Amino acid sequence: MINAVLVFNNNGQPRLTKFYTQLDTQTQQSLIAQIYRLVAQRPASACNFLPLPPLLSQGASSSASGPSDTPTQITYRTYATLSFIMISTSTESPLALIDLIQVFVEALDRMFENVCELDLIFGYETLHAVLSEMIVGGVVVETHIEKIIAGVRAQEGYLGKKKAVQAASTSLGRGALPGLGAWR
Amino acid sequence: MLATNLLKKDIVTSSIPNMLLPLITLPHIITPSLAMSLLPDILSRLSHSSPVVRKKTIVCLYRLALVYPEALKLAWPKIKDHLMDDQEDGSVTTAAINVVCELGWRRPHDFLPLAPRFFELLVDSGNNWMAIKIIKLFATLTPLEPRLTRKLLRPLTNIIQTTSAMSLLYECINGIIQGGILDGEDNLQERDEVATLCVGKLRGMILMDSDPNLKYVALLALNRIVATHPTLVSMQQDVIMDCLDDADVSIRLQALDLAVGMVSSDSLQPVVNRLLDQLQQASAPAAELVDTPQTSESPKVPTLWPNDYRTEVVHRILDLCSQKNYSEIVDFEWYVAVLVQLVGLLPPSESEDDWSHPKEQEAMPNLRMNAAFRIGTEIRNVAVRVKGVRMEATRAAESLMFVDNRSTFFPSGSTIGDGVLGPIAWVVGEYAECLLSPNRTLLSLIDISNASLPSTTLPLFLQAIPKVFVQISQTSQPGDLWKSEISLLLARVIEFLEGLAAHPDLDVQERAIEFLEVLRLAAESLTSDTQEVPFLLASVIPNLFTGLELNPVATSAQRKVVLPDSLHLEEPFSHDLPGLFRNLGDLSPHESKSWETSDFYHLPELSSPNKQTRDPAPVDLQPHASYQNFTGAPVEPPIAVQRRMLERRERFKDDPFYIAPSGESSGTSTPFHEALNTSNGEVLDIDSIPIVDLKLGDEQLSHDFDRQRSRRPPVRKLVVTGDETFETPNSLADTSRPKGGDDHPTYKRSLLQVDSSSLGNLSLANGPSPQVSADEGDREMARAMQQMEEVRLRMQRASERIQLEGTPAEGTLVKKKKKKTRKHVASDRAVGTVVEDPTEPAMGKKKKRKKKTQESEKLPGEN
């Protein structure tokens, strides 16, 4: 299963942290910091798999072979300024996870129309909605991009009115959430 | 309760988005009691018309089952229906497969009946995501059902040959490896074909293009194959070796792992040389890199590798060479040279990190040792085990030991030396006869800079100093010149030792003082005018260090030593110990002290027949005795000893601490007891110390080595001594050693880990009769209700208590009555649960006080 989905930018500021197990904030932050340090070291040409950070490698030693509950793989992918990280157990396929990140980003791109970091900051609801369409409780439920988009739109349609009011009231630039206007 | 109800309401709402929200949220907040109360509602969602709801419900149920395994029992039939239904929406099936894949490895037996359906889905559906998951699932199923492998082989090879999706291809290969398809016995032909196909494809993945991900996972897969098909993998050596030079650290590490797995005696040397080259490049300045052939052929940028990677490489080289008791090494001289080279190549900062946390290291001794220390240990191992190159190894150690060499090997400010020098000092001392120039070595050993070495290394130095000194004194020709030389050396050694006599570390201090005193005596004996070598120097001190040859002993050997029948470790010395200790006050302090210690070490006597078979004490005990003689301790005639023993026995006859010898069969008292009592300079009753003759399986070992040698081209016949251990008939070792592993998962729980172990105990296979499950459900329900009631009561009480404290003291009495009634109600509600109530004792007291006051009121009235 997938234990956590993280998104942070090149400066290590988290943009999305989703842990599928309960974890106190302190540990969450130190884990993010450790993973960020690992990601930041790596050149662009390196492969998309990270060694386990110290926080995670404590319990992983016993799971040398066969599946278990301990998270053993960290897959990451960097797009422009953002890094997407998935921490998973060995029941997930590493290459499939890379594709999953790709699907996630493509879905975001469809929702926001040329997604960028600011979109994720201001459209965090959409970000979470997309993620929850794909992964529920650490298990992948949908990988088909059309269905993901449809699912998110169905949810947003319900909240649409509220969102529109919010968007109008915010005086922030970028005409907040341009992608959301497209479907209405 | 409110939240539960709200969630319930949301789950059964008509609006789909609203309904989905709790389904998404629940996995994050789920608790057993919440799961129990929400289960019926969530179960009903499984038959919702929208596939979106269905698929999320399935996943939600999985998380419910993790905390509340009973949920799975109820939900599984429905999930199975969805899985089997051909008309079901594809994404629902995928979700179900994903869940089954998560559950699968916990209880693979339960999913075996579904295998045909999985098979169908794998072959028919064009969904790669699902196929990957199904293959993962099959990998856990095949070990249980051997027939499955034959059926799977064809479609899997088909996929491997046809698919264009790399992830699917990789998972197929991975599934074949993990499912154990490659390591069965029957139809070998087909198996080898598949293995060849897999390895070929993996090679293609590595070679094909510059995608580092494929390289990485291919190496990962090869790493798994190498255990069963080392020859196949070693055919791909060229590719793997190229990966060793890859720009990516992750890939390099994987390749390193692989290299350790696949080397043979032929390929070992090139591999290690290559790694050494790499290390040299890494430590050399960038300007020199241009000249090396390695960089010219590959266009990669010469980056400086992080120190931890370099340390890892060093560890791996040592792993490579030392595996299987050095069976892969042909040329040990080369190995010694490599070790010396490695010392120079160690990254500087690593060892500092390690040494700055000595406590941590002690806490985890099984963790990897400091690389520097490991190199030192390797040199020592080679010196001890391989007699043929002992000379070379000692010379190498010697060269590292020289003070003037040290600055080149161990740059100032780094602490690499500390780790290496310890074992090296031991080698230098133990095999002093192999030294090239003992004089220079000794001077290096007593160099003043050594005094600042850590206290873990210094004792080894201290032990080595007299050994080397003895070597010098014995080899040189006696004469006037000799005498002055030796006394000069002695003076220097003594000066060095004097410096250490006040060392803060007790171990160092003790050894320093011991040797200091011995050597002072030696120096004194030299001052006499006689021409010949003083006895002390000629035989006494050398005898301290000559004895039996030291051999490596397996760490488990101690455990295999069979306890003598007469040794009762479990039995208490006396059954009335407390009483005895009470009587201790009567005894004089001196006596009681010696008894305690002797009792502590006391061993029951070995029965007399054993005495004949006992070996006499080895010669190395003798020097102690002679040393004591030399220092002028009075030697008593045996009759006196005998008399003393009898006296003592008489004295101790009534003493409960003294365990009298059992029976009169043996003439002497208990051996250790006597030895201890007499060891303060009186006599050493060597015969009475039990010596167990250690029968070692030498024949077996040498036989093994003969076979190994015959297989190998005879470059140079070197015998590697194996660990000494005992041949126990009833494989004691296996039973006594606790199997660290699956039986007792004692490992520390990792962060982020979802504990699904409870699922392992849950059986799904044609589930138990509904009666039982209903019963269990009822019981579970009742228990949960009880718990909830309890919590509610406690909360209620807590609020009351606050009220209680708030009210003025006068009001308590009135209040209490109210409380009592309410409490009755509460306890009625709790249906027989024992509710611990902190206010109860207080109330009881109050009641009593009230009663008392009533009584006291009454009493005066009566009076």
Interface residues (C-beta under 8 A of the other chain):
Chain A: M1 N3 A4 F19 Y20 T21 Q22 L23 T27 L31 Q41 R42 P43 S45 A46 C47 N48 F49 L50 P51 L55 L56 Q58 G59 A60 S61 S62 G66 P67 S68 D69 T70 P71 I87 T91 S93 P94 L95 A96 I98 D99 S132 V136 G137 G138 V139 V140 V141 E142 T143 H144 K147 G151 A154 Q155 G157 Y158 L159
Chain B: S15 I16 P17 N18 L20 L23 I24 L26 P27 H28 V52 K55 K56 V59 C60 Y62 R63 S91 T94 A95 N98 V99 C101 E102 W105 W129 I132 K133 K136 T140 M166 S167 Y170 E171 N174 Q178 S210 P212 N213 K215 Y216 V217 L220 A247 D248 V249 S250 I251 L253 P306 G741 P745 Y747 K748 R749 S750 L751 L752 Q753 V754 D755 S756 S757
